[in-house]
């Protein structure tokens, strides 16, 4: 096989994350963005020794697992919901199998096996999201065009492209309120011929539409992100937005100025054009203040399942000092606070730490302390010693230099919440080699239709 050659074959299985396996003449090619059982045409685009990767060109035949039609008009061009033609139960089954296969190997390789050489732990399957569709409480839409010099589009990036934008007028991951707002904003600027920001030339006005909607209250923040290169009166847009027939309510309309060369949504200046710049969301009876850039689980319904699972794994923490490392906005810390002596949260993002402090005060919680800083450095400075540790790191997992320090505390139990099973598999190797064993693992699906999944792991120190 050579780069540039085109082949056809059947995707035999899909490994996490999104790695389809196609066997041609005894050689395995990794082809992303497919479903087991699909017959596909692909182009060899990477070859490193015996490792081959192919770029999907076309699905020639559907998989037997695809038992329903697409639910939106831009599938499969939009790369967000690769599994939407699979019934939800089949998605869950596949994700659970992917995670189990990966972690089985990691745990067995680290030596935690039974007398028959099989990985020796309890895998408790996967818990689904209470809502399969319309579950996202946050969505970032981009302005652009579907093709070069085409009409203004507002929606999601085309799969594999950082430039082409597809109009997401019927995205099923968000509530209908968000769709109505997107249509209103897109139509408003399209009818007026307003320019969008071109990333290569660094010219233009419109950049992003960031929407947040509280699942429990229906309160909505509309955040229009533009450059400062042009000035437009947004009063008429505000009036159009406020007159929309929504199930929820727009409580804030913000104009965010971002002149950064990066495509990341951020603020150089924020102008509140209507209402306020926050709302409150509730999870497990606790209130959390959410601002445009707050880190908050994007699926509030799924987050309750995740945190209930974590709370069950954590168990009794009465009279214990708990370290919540990578604590974000302090959700887990505050859930544990009623049944712990003290909770200390460490988080590198200062805005998240400030939000955690405000949320704790809002909920009348006084036994949580939140520290802004890198876990790697902060744990050397904390005088208290933990009785229990909760780990909820970002996608890349725990810093390799922080792992020995965490293990060095010697706590009897830890719970590791992972949003990327491959990072978890890597980190488990050190935990298991340093005297811990994996007791239980459970997956929680917060991202229906997509390739992503969360994993909760209970680690217990060997006697």
Buried (B, 14 or more C-beta within 10 A) or exposed (E): EEEEEEBBBBBEBBBBBBBBBBEBEEEEBBBBBBBBBBBBBBBBEEBEEEEBBBBBBEBEEEBEBBEEEEBBEBBBBBBBBBBBBBBBEBBBBBBBBBBBBBBBEBBBBBEBBEEEEEBBBEBBEBBBBEBBBBBBBBBBBBBBBBEEEEEBBBBBBBBEEEBBBBBBBBBBBBBEBBBBBBBBBBBBBBEEEBBBBEBEEEEBBBBBBBBBBBBBBBBBBBBBBBBEEEEBEBEEBBEBBBEEEBEBBBBBBBBBBBBEEEBEBBBEEBEEBBBEBBBBBBBEEBBBBBBBBBBBBBBBBBBBBBBBBBBEBBEEBEEBBBBBBBBBBBBBBBBBBEBBEBBBBBBBBEBBBBBBBBBBEBBEBEBBBBBBBEBBBBBEEBEEEBBBBBBBBBEEBBBEEBBEBBBEBEBEBBBBBBBBBBBBBBBBBBBBEBEBBBEBBBBBBBBBBBBBBBBBBBBBBEE
